[in-house]
Amino acid sequence: MDRNNELIIDWNLALKATGNNADIAHELLNMLTDSLPQEIKVINELASHQAYKELQQKVHKLHGAVCYCGTPRLKMALRELETGLKNNIMDNLSSLLSQLNIEVNLLLEHCPRQSNSSK
């Protein structure tokens, strides 16, 4: 599947994951976007320190979280990175991390954090 053909935020997926509860869908997305800057910082630090076991655990946890947020591009980037880490395929790790960073930045640009906009 081509990531570029996917939406950054797919509200139909978010609603499906939350039993058509728009309030929960918005809350989960806000929680994700609030936590993403710190999460991606830790992921990048773990990768730079070659702490692959911890990196895999962190990526797995974030991948699980995004499954409920309707963010198919980010989910795909995390799935690819997690699969590479699980299979100990490190030759494309930097490109997978780069793609993850791109997707995180796209999401954060597309969905400004509510906690910042309300201040």
C-alpha positions in Angstrom: 0.0 0.0 0.0 1.3 3.4 -0.9 1.5 5.7 2.1 1.1 8.8 -0.1 -2.4 7.8 -1.1 -3.5 7.6 2.5 -5.0 10.4 4.5 -3.0 11.9 7.3 -6.1 11.7 9.5 -8.9 9.4 8.5 -11.9 10.3 10.6 -13.9 7.3 9.4 -11.1 5.0 10.8 -11.0 6.9 14.0 -14.8 6.7 14.4 -14.8 3.0 13.6 -12.1 2.4 16.2 -14.1 4.3 18.9 -17.5 2.9 18.2 -18.6 6.0 16.3 -17.9 8.2 19.4 -16.6 11.5 18.0 -15.7 12.9 21.4 -13.5 9.9 22.2 -11.9 10.0 18.7 -11.0 13.7 19.1 -9.7 13.1 22.6 -7.5 10.2 21.5 -6.1 12.2 18.6 -5.4 15.1 21.0 -3.7 12.8 23.5 -1.6 11.4 20.6 -0.5 14.8 19.3 0.3 16.0 22.8 2.5 13.0 23.4 4.1 12.7 20.0 6.9 15.3 20.3 8.3 13.5 23.4 7.7 10.0 22.0 9.5 10.7 18.8 12.4 12.4 20.7 12.8 9.2 22.8 12.6 7.0 19.7 15.3 8.9 17.9 17.5 8.9 21.0 17.1 5.1 21.4 18.0 4.6 17.8 21.1 6.9 18.0 22.2 4.9 21.0 21.5 1.6 19.2 19.2 0.5 22.1 17.2 -1.7 19.7 15.3 -3.7 22.3 14.0 -0.6 24.0 13.4 1.0 20.6 11.3 -1.9 19.5 9.3 -1.8 22.7 8.7 2.0 22.3 7.7 1.7 18.7 5.4 -1.3 19.5 3.7 0.8 22.2 3.2 3.8 19.9 2.0 1.6 17.1 -0.6 0.2 19.4 -1.8 3.6 20.4 -2.1 5.0 16.9 -4.4 2.1 15.9 -7.2 4.0 17.7 -6.5 7.4 16.3 -7.3 7.2 12.6 -3.8 8.0 11.4 -3.1 5.5 8.7 0.1 7.0 7.4 1.7 7.2 10.8 0.4 3.7 11.6 2.0 2.4 8.4 5.4 4.0 9.2 5.4 2.5 12.7 4.4 -0.9 11.4 7.3 -0.9 8.9 9.7 0.2 11.6 8.5 -2.3 14.1 8.7 -5.1 11.5 12.2 -4.2 10.7 13.2 -4.1 14.3 11.5 -7.4 15.1 13.3 -9.1 12.2 16.6 -7.5 13.1 16.8 -5.7 9.7 19.0 -2.7 10.5 20.2 -1.8 7.0 17.1 0.4 6.3 16.6 1.6 9.9 17.7 5.2 9.1 15.3 5.5 6.2 12.4 4.0 8.3 13.2 6.4 11.1 13.3 9.3 8.6 9.9 8.3 7.2 8.5 8.1 10.8 9.8 11.6 11.5 8.2 12.9 8.3 4.8 11.3 9.2 4.9 12.7 12.8 5.7 16.1 11.5 2.9 15.9 8.9 0.4 14.9 11.5 1.5 17.6 13.9 1.3 20.3 11.2 -2.1 19.0 10.0 -3.5 18.8 13.5 -2.1 21.5 15.8 -2.1 20.5 19.4 -5.3 21.6 21.1 -3.5 22.4 24.4 -1.4 25.1 22.6 -4.3 26.6 20.6 -6.5 27.1 23.6 -3.9 29.1 25.6 
